[in-house]
Amino acid sequence: MAKAIDDVSGHLETSSGDNSRVNLANLAGERGLSSYDQPINDTLTVVWDLPIGKGRSFLSGGPGWMQTIVGGWQISAINQMNSGLPVNLTYSIPSNLSVSDLLTYRPNVSGDPVLASGKQIRNANGSIQYLDPTMVSVPTDVTQPYGNAGRNSVRGTSFYQLHTGLHKSFGLWEGGALDFRAEAFNLLNKANLITPDSNRSNGSFGTITQAFPARQLQLALKLIF
């Protein structure tokens, strides 16, 4: 478990609305989660030589054809589990009222902006409504353009992904070998969603329109001689 807090993002950490600019009227109010804060960031790697075949626990003395078919296989897996990244709620102030285009303007919130999982419906255009527009509003007093939303006060969806591989090296003449590998990326085909549109001035506010890649399969052969 970890927690990262700062009062401004770096220039290479300006994702999800946290654009490294500050509310100059209230620097103390800029203290919040870092744009890269992830309480859980776990990667587990497993490599297992199946106990079948020459030099292993089972069928070590089996005939050649059996060694070729069932002996010497190796399985690998990489499992990732990450907390969702912070999302900074913003809005676009009209240009004639803006003090500077270098500042971040945050809206008002009147409750939890994140919709309950059962209410995160799919819109007609295929996007997913992740944030509740009724809980987020643009300030109406032009003399007080900064809302009460804290910096990086919302968190996006979690990330879960399992990669697996199946490998075997087939012996050839004069010490050569043919390596075979079958790999599955995102084996369980988990839909890992990108962070939502966090600008309240956009018509697509609160929606998620993209996801990380779905399951991908690949086969590989490598000749070693």
NORLINVEN-V201080 format. One record per backbone hydrogen bond with DSSP energy under -1.0 kcal/mol. CO is the residue of the C=O (numbers start at 1). NH is the residue of the N-H. If there is no record, write none. Layout:
BEGIN
co | nh
CO | NH
CO | NH
END
This chain:
BEGIN
co | nh
4 | 34
6 | 32
10 | 13
15 | 18
16 | 88
17 | 19
23 | 26
27 | 30
28 | 31
32 | 6
34 | 37
40 | 83
42 | 81
44 | 79
46 | 77
48 | 75
50 | 52
51 | 58
52 | 72
53 | 56
58 | 53
59 | 62
63 | 67
64 | 68
65 | 69
66 | 70
73 | 50
74 | 167
75 | 48
76 | 165
77 | 46
78 | 163
79 | 44
80 | 161
81 | 42
82 | 159
85 | 156
87 | 154
90 | 200
94 | 97
105 | 91
106 | 147
107 | 149
108 | 137
113 | 132
116 | 119
119 | 121
121 | 129
123 | 126
127 | 123
128 | 208
130 | 115
132 | 135
133 | 136
135 | 110
137 | 108
141 | 144
150 | 153
154 | 87
159 | 82
161 | 80
162 | 187
163 | 78
164 | 184
165 | 76
166 | 182
167 | 74
168 | 180
170 | 178
173 | 176
176 | 172
177 | 224
178 | 170
179 | 222
180 | 168
181 | 220
182 | 166
183 | 218
184 | 164
185 | 216
186 | 189
190 | 192
192 | 212
197 | 206
198 | 90
199 | 202
202 | 205
204 | 207
206 | 130
206 | 131
207 | 197
208 | 128
210 | 194
216 | 185
218 | 183
220 | 181
222 | 179
224 | 177
END
